[in-house]
Amino acid sequence: MAGQSQRQAFLNRVASAVPQHDVHDAFVRFASTLLADARHEKLFRRMADRADIHHRYSVLAPATDPSSPSVDAHGFFRRGSFPSTSARMRRFQAEALPLALTAVGRLGLGPAVQGTTHLIVTSCTGLYAPGLDLELAAALGIEPSVERTMVGFMGCYAAFNALKLARHIVRSDPDARVLIVNLELCTLHLQETSDLEQILSFLVFADGCAAAWVTGEPGGLALDRFRTVLLPDTADLITWQVGDQGFDMYLSGKVPGAISHGLRPVLPEILDGAVAAEIELWAVHPGGRTVIDAVQSALELASGTLDASRRVLAEFGNMSSATIMFVLERLMAEAVTGQRGIALGFGPGLTAETLLFHAA
């Protein structure tokens, strides 16, 4: 039993992929036309300029004609005729596997991927069965008997739950080879609305996929400790409901303030006795510029500490559960052995998931 308690799990590799279509500018143009109030349109334009997002990618090609009644080239989101939830799920099913295979291929595992013993898939933007987990196993040549787990509808912090599970698996079975796939097609859930706050929430979301390989073999990032913090009186600030026309996202403008206020008193618990100045690698889920700013201000972090998160936000937007893995991918490329790090993600609850790690 003593030997089991000392086993360590390592995030050996992370790879990412996004669809080919950059839709950010097209969305900003289209969203402006949804706002009948000229003051709201002006405010939206100002917020879009301040969002620090330059690119967001989608499985849907953007419309090239600014006067088009649709945000995309093929009329999936046509004004007055937005698709039903079932139509969105059919599109999710058609697009999910190719993007997932691209991300897994970039791990560079080659034939070793066929030795996967456990497959974990997270998504809060699409559901179908037989699902992506079975399709991936078949396409990658993994044994059909592989242990599969789907983590669904946990939102932006779901990758932490996948990593927790992978850590438990490896610590109980040192020969385990865990493949994690975090896939989100957020742009399939655009809503036709004139509500400014809702349109602003759509401004940050995008499509993306991350793949990760977790084993007991030293290398990459050692997964040291997880901690979940539920911020009080915040349950209504982030919601994600299944509606008749896609999934309905609500992201309150109060979220950054709640995060800033809620993190301060629990920081000693999250850092497990360390202080922020001792942490060299910071991976904060880039839920938006104001979220990153809130964390930096609340924890009194030096300028530049959260640059990896800011770069991911600027280049890709918020891809829900996949996003924190994009940040970790960048940190892993620059990390020096022995450096200590922390990852933080936020989602419905309002929940803060945290991970302490070090570069192996």
Buried (B, 14 or more C-beta within 10 A) or exposed (E): EEEEEEEBBBBBBBBBBBBEBBBBBBBBBBBBBBBEEEEBBEBBBEBBEEBBBEBBBBBBBBBEEEEBBBBBBEBBBBBEEBBEBEBBBBBBBEBBBEBBBBBBBBBEBEEEBBBBBBBBBBBBBBBEEEBBBBBBBEEBEBEEEBEBBBBBBBBBBBBBBBBBBBBBBBBEBBEBBBBBBBBBBBBBBBBBBEEBEBBBBBBBBBBBBBBBBBBBBEBBBBBBEBBBBEBEEBEEBBEBEEEEBBBBBBBBBBBBBBBBBBBEEBBEEBBEEBEBEEBBBBBBBBBBBBBBBBBBBBBEBEEEBBEBBBBBBBBBBBBBBBBBBBBBBBBBEEBEEEBBBBBBBBBBBBBBBBBBBBBB
